[in-house]
């Protein structure tokens, strides 16, 4: 066993070779100070500054592997918490071993031999008064053979499992039986290939001995929320006592885990609050809503063929007020599928154009961007607005005209994909950026668009739209720095969609139902998850389905659209379907967002069990856009997994986007739910938004209190937990 007790003069552990080169060791980088901090954070002492200069041999293989895990400083090691624990404080009788339960036994080696069948391996056995246990090593060294000499008394640690001749341990850890038993549970850390647990334990033990663990939270904050000390929490998690409740540690319900999770959530809440305050200190072009019937805003409002719902009117007023202020708007516009977000964005664009500023609308996919181009063109082009189009599929020659129009100011509105943020794209007077399906864009992409704003301002106004409703816990954490507008009602004339679950064996009935719908003058979608054959997934492809349906329904006009089609061909198919020239559209998920065909009242989603809840909800939103009764058929292939059953049951039970989003979060977790939204941000490593909603409330309250009463502690806390990464929140 290795020692963990602190030495009189602590030094960062290293190999014997590196000790001779101690003078060549370089200091680990210091943690960046939080923005606005004028003094050294209180938790950093001169002592901790001194010891971080002693590191493993620079450039060594161990250092590279530690860096791969993100372990560059003692502070990093402190927060590299165990995955689980092994109890090496006691010895279990061999006769009491249970398969699959980690245990430690002690006994005499009764057998040790190298066997050649079925492959070369070392097989041994140890016995005590209660039984015998087989040991198997598929890869071994001569030293292990010597250690397991017959008659030796050894201590063996591992996970027993059933073998041909009783219980056995494969590749257990073997040590001398005379070593003193540890007094604490043994932590097992996340690691990478070639980095042994023993190395990690030594590094972390040294970090606990060296680093200054003084608390970044004031005593009154800890007392108010019943938190244990930071140093006590880390020592308990890294070296828990033998009598610690392993279940509480494993389930992250132990008081030490509660402190770590609270600290992480508090750091997030503080950084978001500071980001919001910093944004309000920046300048942006003020563009208040102009009075008079001749403004573009009022002319657009007057020529709309429908009246805005009350929710839309409320949201338009919120956005209009933001645009009139001299600091950057950063507003999330969320609303369920078909709630009418696009027209709200068009009115915001009209207000900016009224003041002579350019507007950029960026969508994550070309087909969605094309839908916006057509919709904005219908509304704004007749009013004299010059609209440009830019996408990655345009040739260099085709790009010259829109790029020149942007740079000169001739183009007032530019619609496109991520091509808008390329370095060579120059705006004349960009004042407002609109991003649709904003959770699909990373922080760096939104930063790049912001940097293209008008000269003389610190930022531009940003409106981010999402048809994926944000559950409350996410709104309070990941999106807490944004102002949120919600369209919580559907426009008049929208009809609820009836959802049916149908087994794939009833495919012929579904095909017949499509024929009936078309005979009644309606149109239909048939959605497939793949475009071409995949050996990994035996799913019906869009191409094959197109051919099959065209043969089964020869009297129907059937179209096909998918992401691999050329842009022009894809646009023509969508135009034909919208114009009623096609009865049935076979498609992949390219129609997930942005497609608006009121006459389409039937959707079939094939292999619905393969889709996520959010995607199913988005697809279902393509129907029910007219006055006719609409049906969404979720066709599945049995047997279904537990998660697939839950998804399909949810879709059958509700059309409430917020309830669906909440269940989706519970099934998938926040990382997968958000997708690339979090790229570049400080992710939650320890808190679980599905389980720790109560802690989010407490951390939010504590953040407001600390910002008002303990600003020095705020900077100390952020320096420990984020170390400069909060700058990403300014996107």
TAKA-V222020 format. One record per residue. N is the residue number from 1. PHI is phi as a letter, one per 40 degrees, with the letter a starting at -180 (* if undefined). BURIAL is # if it has 9 or more other C-alpha atoms within 8 Angstrom, else .. D_CENTER is the distance of its C-alpha to the mean C-alpha in Angstrom with 2 decimals. Layout:
<<N:PHI:BURIAL:D_CENTER> <N:PHI:BURIAL:D_CENTER>>
This chain:
<<1:*:.:39.72> <2:c:.:38.55> <3:c:.:39.31> <4:b:.:36.82> <5:c:.:39.36> <6:c:.:39.24> <7:c:.:41.95> <8:d:.:44.22> <9:b:.:42.71> <10:c:#:39.05> <11:a:.:37.82> <12:c:#:34.58> <13:c:#:35.33> <14:a:#:36.00> <15:c:.:38.12> <16:c:.:41.91> <17:c:.:41.95> <18:c:#:39.72> <19:c:.:41.96> <20:c:.:44.74> <21:b:#:42.56> <22:d:.:41.41> <23:c:.:42.67> <24:c:.:40.41> <25:c:#:37.15> <26:b:.:34.92> <27:c:.:33.08> <28:c:#:29.36> <29:c:.:27.75> <30:c:.:27.95> <31:c:.:25.01> <32:d:.:24.91> <33:c:#:26.31> <34:c:#:24.38> <35:d:.:25.46> <36:g:.:28.73> <37:c:#:29.64> <38:b:.:33.35> <39:b:.:34.03> <40:c:.:32.76> <41:d:#:30.33> <42:c:#:32.48> <43:c:#:30.67> <44:c:#:31.46> <45:b:.:35.06> <46:c:.:37.48> <47:c:.:37.39> <48:c:#:33.66> <49:c:#:34.10> <50:c:.:36.85> <51:c:#:35.38> <52:c:#:32.21> <53:c:#:34.56> <54:c:#:35.43> <55:b:#:32.89> <56:c:#:33.08> <57:d:#:35.07> <58:d:.:33.39> <59:g:.:32.29> <60:c:.:32.85> <61:c:.:30.90> <62:c:.:29.82> <63:c:#:28.51> <64:c:#:26.48> <65:c:#:24.92> <66:c:#:24.20> <67:c:#:22.57> <68:c:.:20.41> <69:c:.:19.02> <70:g:.:18.70> <71:c:#:21.98> <72:b:#:24.16> <73:b:#:25.75> <74:d:#:27.05> <75:c:#:24.49> <76:c:#:21.71> <77:c:#:23.70> <78:d:#:24.12> <79:c:.:20.42> <80:c:#:20.13> <81:c:#:20.65> <82:c:#:22.11> <83:c:#:20.52> <84:a:#:23.84> <85:b:#:27.52> <86:b:#:30.76> <87:c:#:34.05> <88:b:#:36.64> <89:c:#:38.83> <90:a:.:40.97> <91:b:#:42.70> <92:b:#:42.61> <93:c:#:45.66> <94:d:#:45.15> <95:c:.:46.58> <96:b:.:43.84> <97:c:#:40.85> <98:b:.:38.29> <99:d:#:36.32> <100:g:.:32.64> <101:b:.:33.25> <102:d:#:33.16> <103:a:#:36.62> <104:b:#:39.16> <105:b:#:42.73> <106:b:#:45.89> <107:a:#:48.84> <108:b:#:51.32> <109:c:#:50.60> <110:b:#:52.86> <111:a:#:51.88> <112:a:#:50.23> <113:a:.:50.60> <114:c:.:49.00> <115:b:#:48.73> <116:b:.:48.51> <117:b:.:47.45> <118:c:.:45.06> <119:a:.:43.93> <120:c:#:44.99> <121:a:#:43.70> <122:b:#:44.88> <123:b:#:45.75> <124:b:#:47.00> <125:a:#:47.65> <126:b:#:47.98> <127:b:#:49.98> <128:b:#:50.78> <129:c:.:53.15> <130:b:.:50.79> <131:i:#:49.82> <132:b:#:48.57> <133:b:#:45.11> <134:c:#:44.51> <135:b:#:42.42> <136:b:#:41.13> <137:b:#:39.98> <138:c:#:39.06> <139:b:.:38.90> <140:a:#:41.29> <141:b:.:43.47> <142:d:.:47.15> <143:c:.:46.31> <144:c:.:44.62> <145:c:#:47.78> <146:c:.:49.89> <147:c:.:47.69> <148:b:#:48.20> <149:c:#:51.95> <150:d:#:53.84> <151:g:.:55.07> <152:c:#:52.33> <153:b:#:50.66> <154:b:#:46.87> <155:b:#:43.77> <156:b:#:41.01> <157:b:#:37.37> <158:i:#:34.96> <159:b:#:33.84> <160:c:#:36.82> <161:a:#:36.66> <162:c:.:39.31> <163:b:.:41.45> <164:c:.:44.59> <165:b:.:46.83> <166:h:.:44.90> <167:c:#:41.99> <168:a:#:40.78> <169:b:#:38.20> <170:b:#:36.71> <171:f:#:36.25> <172:c:#:36.76> <173:c:.:37.22> <174:b:.:40.93> <175:a:.:42.74> <176:c:.:46.16> <177:c:.:47.29> <178:c:.:48.96> <179:c:.:45.78> <180:c:.:45.12> <181:c:.:42.35> <182:c:.:39.38> <183:c:.:39.25> <184:b:#:35.46> <185:c:#:32.70> <186:c:#:31.28> <187:c:#:27.56> <188:b:#:25.56> <189:b:#:22.79> <190:c:.:19.87> <191:a:.:21.69> <192:b:.:22.08> <193:d:.:24.99> <194:g:.:28.26> <195:b:#:27.31> <196:c:.:29.27> <197:d:#:28.47> <198:c:.:31.76> <199:c:.:30.69> <200:c:#:27.49> <201:c:#:29.60> <202:c:#:32.17> <203:c:#:29.77> <204:c:#:28.11> <205:c:#:31.57> <206:c:#:32.82> <207:c:#:29.96> <208:c:#:30.84> <209:c:#:34.45> <210:c:#:34.03> <211:c:#:31.36> <212:c:#:32.28> <213:b:.:30.46> <214:c:.:31.97> <215:c:#:29.90> <216:c:#:27.93> <217:b:.:28.32> <218:c:#:31.75> <219:d:.:33.74> <220:c:.:33.88> <221:c:#:30.09> <222:c:#:29.98> <223:c:.:32.93> <224:c:.:31.70> <225:b:.:28.53> <226:g:.:30.21> <227:b:#:28.26> <228:c:#:29.70> <229:c:#:30.16> <230:c:#:27.48> <231:c:#:29.83> <232:c:#:30.80> <233:c:#:27.23> <234:c:#:26.42> <235:c:#:29.79> <236:c:#:29.38> <237:c:#:26.01> <238:c:#:27.27> <239:b:#:30.83> <240:c:#:31.15> <241:c:#:34.73> <242:c:#:36.21> <243:c:.:36.54> <244:c:.:32.88> <245:c:.:31.29> <246:c:.:29.16> <247:c:.:27.55> <248:c:#:26.39> <249:c:#:25.00> <250:c:#:23.23> <251:c:.:21.82> <252:g:.:20.78> <253:b:#:23.30> <254:c:#:25.78> <255:d:#:26.70> <256:c:#:25.57> <257:c:#:22.00> <258:c:#:22.24> <259:c:#:23.29> <260:c:#:20.46> <261:c:#:17.79> <262:c:#:19.84> <263:c:#:20.12> <264:c:#:16.42> <265:c:#:15.86> <266:c:#:19.07> <267:c:#:18.05> <268:c:#:15.01> <269:c:#:17.43> <270:c:#:20.08> <271:c:#:18.16> <272:c:#:17.05> <273:c:#:20.67> <274:c:.:22.08> <275:c:#:19.97> <276:c:#:21.37> <277:c:.:24.82> <278:c:.:24.67> <279:c:#:23.82> <280:c:#:26.80> <281:c:.:28.99> <282:c:#:28.38> <283:b:#:30.64> <284:a:#:29.89> <285:c:#:32.52> <286:c:#:33.78> <287:b:#:34.39> <288:c:#:35.78> <289:c:#:36.66> <290:c:.:40.14> <291:c:.:43.01> <292:h:.:45.19> <293:c:.:45.14> <294:c:.:45.12> <295:c:#:41.63> <296:c:#:39.04> <297:d:#:36.94> <298:c:#:39.93> <299:c:#:41.07> <300:c:#:37.72> <301:d:.:37.66> <302:c:.:41.26> <303:c:.:40.85> <304:c:.:37.87> <305:c:.:39.20> <306:a:.:37.60> <307:c:.:37.27> <308:c:.:34.03> <309:c:#:32.95> <310:c:.:33.19> <311:c:#:29.42> <312:c:#:29.32> <313:c:#:32.25> <314:c:.:30.59> <315:c:#:27.39> <316:d:#:29.61> <317:c:.:31.54> <318:c:#:28.49> <319:c:#:27.30> <320:c:#:30.92> <321:c:#:31.47> <322:c:#:28.46> <323:c:#:29.80> <324:c:#:33.15> <325:c:#:32.00> <326:c:#:32.31> <327:b:#:28.83> <328:c:#:25.64> <329:c:#:24.16> <330:b:#:20.40> <331:b:#:20.07> <332:c:#:17.53> <333:b:#:19.61> <334:b:#:18.29> <335:a:#:20.48> <336:c:#:20.72> <337:d:#:21.63> <338:g:#:25.06> <339:c:#:25.25> <340:g:#:26.58> <341:c:#:24.01> <342:c:.:25.53> <343:c:.:28.93> <344:c:#:27.58> <345:c:#:25.95> <346:c:#:29.31> <347:c:#:31.22> <348:c:#:29.08> <349:c:#:29.81> <350:c:#:33.48> <351:c:#:33.67> <352:c:#:32.42> <353:c:#:34.79> <354:d:#:37.61> <355:c:.:37.38> <356:g:.:37.48> <357:b:#:33.85> <358:c:#:31.77> <359:b:#:28.60> <360:b:#:25.76> <361:b:#:23.64> <362:b:#:20.74> <363:b:#:19.07> <364:c:#:16.58> <365:b:.:19.22> <366:c:#:22.94> <367:c:#:24.03> <368:c:#:22.20> <369:c:#:23.60> <370:c:#:26.98> <371:c:#:26.87> <372:c:#:26.36> <373:d:#:29.17> <374:c:.:31.49> <375:c:.:30.74> <376:c:#:31.07> <377:c:#:34.07> <378:c:.:35.74> <379:c:#:35.42> <380:b:#:35.90> <381:d:#:37.92> <382:c:.:41.02> <383:c:#:40.85> <384:g:.:41.25> <385:c:#:37.71> <386:c:#:37.26> <387:b:#:33.97> <388:b:#:32.70> <389:b:#:30.31> <390:a:#:28.31> <391:a:#:26.16> <392:c:.:25.68> <393:c:.:28.13> <394:c:#:31.01> <395:c:.:33.66> <396:d:.:34.63> <397:c:.:37.73> <398:c:.:35.95> <399:c:#:33.63> <400:d:.:36.60> <401:c:.:37.62> <402:c:#:34.34> <403:c:#:33.69> <404:c:.:37.22> <405:c:#:36.93> <406:c:#:33.83> <407:c:#:35.52> <408:c:#:38.74> <409:g:#:37.29> <410:c:.:38.82> <411:c:#:35.46> <412:c:#:34.34> <413:b:#:31.18> <414:b:#:29.07> <415:b:#:26.69> <416:a:#:24.57> <417:b:#:21.45> <418:c:#:19.91> <419:d:#:23.55> <420:c:#:24.03> <421:c:#:22.40> <422:c:.:24.50> <423:d:.:26.81> <424:c:.:30.01> <425:c:#:29.07> <426:b:#:31.11> <427:c:#:31.41> <428:c:#:34.68> <429:a:#:33.49> <430:c:#:29.85> <431:b:#:29.29> <432:a:#:26.47> <433:b:#:23.22> <434:b:#:21.64> <435:b:#:18.28> <436:c:#:17.70> <437:f:#:14.52> <438:c:#:13.04> <439:c:#:9.32> <440:c:#:10.14> <441:b:#:11.43> <442:c:#:10.38> <443:c:#:12.12> <444:d:#:14.90> <445:c:#:15.79> <446:c:#:16.34> <447:c:#:18.27> <448:c:#:20.38> <449:c:#:21.35> <450:c:#:22.28> <451:c:.:24.49> <452:c:#:26.60> <453:c:#:27.90> <454:c:#:31.56> <455:c:.:33.61> <456:g:.:34.64> <457:b:#:31.52> <458:c:.:28.62> <459:a:#:26.08> <460:b:#:25.85> <461:c:#:24.91> <462:b:#:21.49> <463:b:#:20.84> <464:b:#:17.41> <465:b:#:17.65> <466:a:#:15.43> <467:c:#:16.90> <468:c:#:13.94> <469:d:#:15.16> <470:c:#:13.05> <471:d:#:13.95> <472:d:.:15.95> <473:c:#:13.93> <474:c:#:10.93> <475:c:#:13.78> <476:c:#:15.32> <477:b:#:12.58> <478:c:.:9.88> <479:b:.:12.52> <480:c:#:15.58> <481:c:#:16.90> <482:b:#:17.38> <483:c:.:20.37> <484:b:.:19.61> <485:b:#:22.11> <486:b:#:22.06> <487:c:#:24.34> <488:b:.:25.06> <489:a:.:27.86> <490:c:#:28.61> <491:c:#:31.37> <492:d:.:34.85> <493:g:.:35.70> <494:c:#:32.40> <495:b:#:33.04> <496:c:.:30.90> <497:b:#:29.72> <498:c:.:31.12> <499:b:#:28.84> <500:b:#:30.66> <501:b:#:29.60> <502:b:#:31.85> <503:c:#:32.34> <504:d:#:32.55> <505:c:.:36.21> <506:c:.:37.07> <507:d:.:36.02> <508:c:.:39.58> <509:c:.:39.52> <510:c:.:36.37> <511:c:#:38.03> <512:c:.:41.12> <513:c:.:39.14> <514:c:#:37.91> <515:c:#:41.57> <516:c:.:42.55> <517:c:#:39.92> <518:c:#:41.04> <519:c:.:44.67> <520:c:.:43.92> <521:g:.:42.81> <522:b:#:39.02> <523:b:#:36.33> <524:a:#:33.58> <525:b:#:30.31> <526:b:#:29.67> <527:b:#:26.06> <528:b:#:25.44> <529:c:#:22.27> <530:b:#:23.85> <531:c:#:26.23> <532:b:.:28.24> <533:c:#:29.23> <534:b:.:26.87> <535:c:.:28.50> <536:c:.:25.37> <537:b:.:25.05> <538:c:.:28.34> <539:b:#:27.27> <540:c:#:29.54> <541:c:#:28.74> <542:c:#:29.01> <543:c:#:32.02> <544:c:.:33.86> <545:c:#:33.15> <546:d:#:34.55> <547:c:.:37.71> <548:c:.:38.09> <549:c:#:37.79> <550:c:#:40.08> <551:c:.:42.66> <552:c:.:42.30> <553:b:.:42.53> <554:c:.:44.96> <555:c:.:45.98> <556:c:#:42.47> <557:c:#:41.02> <558:b:#:37.73> <559:b:#:35.21> <560:b:#:32.29> <561:a:#:29.22> <562:a:#:26.24> <563:c:.:24.11> <564:c:.:26.65> <565:c:.:29.52> <566:d:.:30.96> <567:d:.:29.97> <568:c:.:33.50> <569:c:.:33.88> <570:c:#:30.60> <571:c:#:31.66> <572:c:.:35.10> <573:c:#:33.89> <574:c:#:31.74> <575:c:.:34.73> <576:c:#:37.07> <577:c:#:35.00> <578:c:#:34.66> <579:c:.:38.42> <580:g:.:39.32> <581:c:.:40.62> <582:b:#:38.40> <583:c:#:38.39> <584:b:#:35.47> <585:b:#:32.36> <586:c:#:30.71> <587:a:#:27.22> <588:c:#:23.86> <589:c:#:20.67> <590:c:#:21.69> <591:c:#:23.21> <592:d:#:20.03> <593:b:#:20.19> <594:g:#:23.13> <595:c:#:26.03> <596:b:.:28.72> <597:b:#:31.81> <598:d:#:33.59> <599:c:#:36.02> <600:c:#:33.41> <601:b:#:33.63> <602:b:#:32.58> <603:b:#:29.41> <604:b:#:29.17> <605:b:#:25.83> <606:c:#:26.74> <607:f:#:24.94> <608:c:#:22.89> <609:c:#:21.78> <610:c:.:19.62> <611:c:#:17.48> <612:c:#:14.58> <613:c:#:15.67> <614:c:#:14.14> <615:c:#:15.74> <616:c:#:18.94> <617:c:#:19.18> <618:c:#:18.82> <619:c:#:21.45> <620:c:#:23.71> <621:c:#:23.75> <622:c:#:25.73> <623:b:#:28.76> <624:g:#:30.48> <625:c:#:30.92> <626:b:#:34.69> <627:c:#:37.34> <628:c:.:37.76> <629:c:#:36.36> <630:b:#:33.17> <631:b:#:31.92> <632:b:#:28.72> <633:c:#:29.51> <634:c:#:26.79> <635:c:#:28.57> <636:b:#:27.39> <637:b:#:28.81> <638:c:.:29.87> <639:c:.:29.22> <640:b:.:25.87> <641:c:.:23.40> <642:c:.:22.71> <643:c:.:19.19> <644:c:#:20.74> <645:c:#:23.53> <646:c:.:21.32> <647:c:#:19.51> <648:c:#:22.90> <649:c:.:24.56> <650:c:#:22.12> <651:c:#:22.74> <652:c:#:26.45> <653:c:.:26.63> <654:a:.:24.98> <655:b:#:24.23> <656:c:.:22.65> <657:c:#:19.28> <658:c:#:18.24> <659:c:.:19.36> <660:c:#:17.59> <661:c:#:14.23> <662:c:#:15.00> <663:c:#:15.89> <664:c:#:12.92> <665:c:#:10.70> <666:c:.:13.37> <667:c:.:13.41> <668:b:#:9.91> <669:g:#:8.15> <670:c:#:5.57> <671:c:.:2.59> <672:c:.:4.74> <673:c:#:6.04> <674:c:#:4.36> <675:g:#:4.52> <676:c:#:6.03> <677:d:#:6.49> <678:c:#:5.48> <679:d:.:7.75> <680:g:.:10.63> <681:c:#:9.83> <682:c:#:10.78> <683:c:.:8.00> <684:c:.:9.59> <685:c:.:11.38> <686:b:.:13.94> <687:c:#:13.55> <688:b:.:12.24> <689:c:#:11.78> <690:c:#:13.42> <691:b:.:16.36> <692:b:#:16.78> <693:d:#:17.26> <694:c:.:20.73> <695:c:#:19.70> <696:c:#:17.54> <697:c:.:20.82> <698:c:#:22.83> <699:c:#:20.70> <700:c:#:20.83> <701:c:.:24.58> <702:c:#:25.07> <703:c:#:23.35> <704:c:#:25.76> <705:c:#:28.65> <706:c:#:27.98> <707:c:#:27.61> <708:c:.:30.94> <709:b:.:32.84> <710:b:#:31.44> <711:c:#:30.11> <712:c:#:31.01> <713:c:#:28.94> <714:d:#:25.93> <715:c:#:26.18> <716:c:#:26.83> <717:c:#:23.78> <718:c:#:21.45> <719:c:#:23.32> <720:c:#:22.64> <721:c:.:18.94> <722:b:#:17.54> <723:f:#:20.51> <724:g:#:20.09> <725:c:.:16.36> <726:c:#:16.65> <727:c:.:18.18> <728:c:#:14.90> <729:c:#:14.81> <730:c:#:17.96> <731:c:.:16.44>>
